[in-house]
Amino acid sequence: MSQRHPVAILGAGMAGAAAARRLAEAGHAVRIFDKGRDVGGRMATRHSGAMQFDHGAQFMRAHGAAFAARLNDWERRGIVTPWAGAGRWVGVPDMNAPARDLLLGLTVARSTTITRIRRNGASWHLTDGAGADHGPFAAIAITFPAPQAVALLAQSGLALPDIERATYAPCWSLMLAVEQAPAKVLLKPQDGAIGLIALDSSKPGRPEGFRLTVHATPDWSRTHLEEPREAIVSALTQSAVACVGTPLRWSYAEAHRWRYAQVEGALGKPCQYDSGLHLGAAGDWCLGPRVEAAHDSGLALAEAILADLGTPS
């Protein structure tokens, strides 16, 4: 018989949400902490008045059985649906709907940045940006992008092996409300400035109007990473017009900078976990640049914690 242990999940993206749901279903008490105003991490949606843009991850696909089963369940319950013309799945009514579903009924502290973790005897405590203490916890699961996980561990005088080897590409994301839709719902030129153009408004369950999400290529984003948003909007809009091949008249244009957008170098292992410390980390940086990889990594970390702490009964 095992005791019901409290577990802290740092990060409410797909990896954190998958880990939290598995641990909660196994009977452990979980608390999730995220610096964002909403859950989902890079499965993000920006709202401006009646408009919305999926300005992070654009879609999902399943290569393995675990995520395929998850997608099937989500489709049955109306959380995801196929994106016609793209051959991919999207959340409904926005891309962070799957993360919200996984976290339903769980305790999530939003807009809470954890700045330090510390061991106190057999338990863990967290300190947030406002100086508040959270704990005690029996185990901690860190599901930030790898560079942010490394920074938090270093600030706390801790380390987990190999995390620093995971590398990311940045991405500038442009959101455009336009008068006329391009012919294709998804373009991936991967040439020059533009890596992807998605007709965001063509996804099921979205508000009326024509809206584009434009993702810059990694090289272009690196070169222009610190430039003002106004300059980014101007440059990417011009490049998008050239890629689409028809004039684009827009009524709204905004840019968002993702410093850790897409995994370039993954560790090639499901997660990192120290059973002696009850401390682990997971994310797409473990397995590859896919929503599915983040999901599977979060599940793997949850299973490692369950093997360590046991299942309450």
DATATA-V922436 format. One record per backbone hydrogen bond with DSSP energy under -0.5 kcal/mol. NH is the residue of the N-H (numbers start at 1). CO is the residue of the C=O. If there is no record, write none. Layout:
NH CO
NH CO
//
This chain:
2 311
5 3
7 29
8 139
9 31
10 8
10 141
11 9
11 33
17 13
18 14
19 15
20 16
21 17
22 18
23 19
24 20
25 21
26 22
27 24
28 23
29 5
30 28
31 7
32 107
33 9
34 109
40 12
43 40
44 42
46 53
48 51
51 48
53 46
55 53
56 44
57 42
60 89
68 64
69 65
70 66
71 67
72 68
73 69
74 70
75 71
76 72
77 73
78 75
79 74
80 74
81 90
83 88
84 82
86 83
87 83
88 83
89 60
90 81
92 79
97 94
100 96
101 97
102 98
103 99
104 101
106 103
107 30
108 106
109 32
110 108
111 36
112 34
113 111
114 112
115 113
115 127
116 127
118 125
120 123
123 120
124 137
125 118
126 134
127 116
128 132
129 113
131 128
134 126
136 124
137 124
138 6
139 6
140 278
141 8
142 140
142 280
143 10
143 141
148 145
149 145
150 146
151 147
152 148
153 149
154 150
155 151
156 152
157 154
158 153
163 160
165 162
166 163
167 265
169 262
171 258
173 171
173 256
174 214
175 254
176 212
177 252
178 176
178 210
179 249
187 197
191 194
194 191
195 215
196 215
197 187
198 213
199 185
200 198
200 211
201 211
202 199
203 200
206 203
210 178
211 209
212 176
213 198
214 174
215 196
216 172
216 214
217 193
221 217
222 218
223 219
224 220
225 222
227 224
232 228
233 229
234 230
235 231
236 232
237 233
238 234
239 235
240 236
241 237
242 238
243 239
244 240
245 241
249 247
250 248
251 177
252 177
254 175
256 173
258 171
258 256
259 257
261 169
262 169
264 167
265 167
267 285
268 286
269 286
272 281
274 279
275 273
278 274
279 274
280 140
281 272
282 142
286 283
287 283
288 284
290 288
294 290
295 291
296 292
297 293
298 294
299 295
300 296
301 297
302 298
303 299
304 300
305 301
306 302
307 303
308 304
309 305
310 306
312 310
313 2
//
